[in-house]
Amino acid sequence: MPAMYLAHAFQGELENSFTVVHWDRRGAGKSYSKDVPRSSLAVSQQLADTLELVDVLRTRFGQRRVHLVAHSWGSLLGILAVSRRPDLFSSYVGVGQVVDDARARRIQVEFVEKEARARNEEKVIEEIRRSPDSLEKYLFRYGGELKKETSWWPLLAIGLRAPEYSFWDAVRVPRGVSFSHANTRDDVLGGRAPGEAIRRLEVPVWFFAGRSDYTSPSALVSEYVHRVEAPRKELVWFENSSHFPFLEEPARFAAEMRRVRAATKGPS
């Protein structure tokens, strides 16, 4: 899922302090097309795209380094990028950081089953066991994606008002999500979890975690921040958020980003 179509709802305050660049990676958002070669969704290619974009931005804005903020699956690309080319980055901020998909899945199932039982919704448990793809629907229903919402429709509603997105761009967002999910191929980590494969980073790192996030379970992020080595590292909790703290607590998010910049004395 891209973030550009949500930007108008949260980043006004960020723009007072930063030049903010959004990127809809190939196959997602405005970059979605059924004609995108499926083979080009390999992680290695998308990582190369990431680093190429960073170089374009460094040249365009005359900066040696940039602050990289990566969200959800994008945080896999983000943490790979800073591990491969630390010289390009002033800081790394992982939001809803991907740590271990297999363990995340187990935590998600436990969370949904617990919430379903508390609500006497035993049929939900039957459904997710019969059809694992239904799990995300219930992560939304029980607040594990957006703390105060119960479906993805509010995200689409925000997208329909995005100045960068046409109506059809917004409508195609779910298609891009499905397309990317079905065709992305890991040819970098060799099946290892990012949290196991990447043990050291050479740039200051922050992890912004929604206390109620069960999409990228915050418990795994909390473990990882203690395990990874970095010149500076910090876990920042967003108590009133789930998986989208930049959208759910935008003022706090902007304030924390200003603190990141002050701590690293990097470019804007």
Buried (B, 14 or more C-beta within 10 A) or exposed (E): BBBBBBBBBBBEBBEEEBBBBBBBBBBBBBBBEEEBEEEEBBBEBBBEBBBEBBEEBBEEEEBEBBBBBBBBBBBBBBBBBBBBBBEBBBBBBBBBBBBBBEBBEEBBBEBBBEBBEEEEBEEBBEBBEEEEEBBBBBBBBBBBBBBEBBEBEBBBEBBEEBEBBEEEBBEBBBBBBEBBBEBBBBEBBEEEBBBEBBEEBBBBBBBBBBEBBBBBBBBBBBBBBEEBEBEEBBBBBBEBBBBBBBBBBBEBBBEBBBEBBEBBEBBE
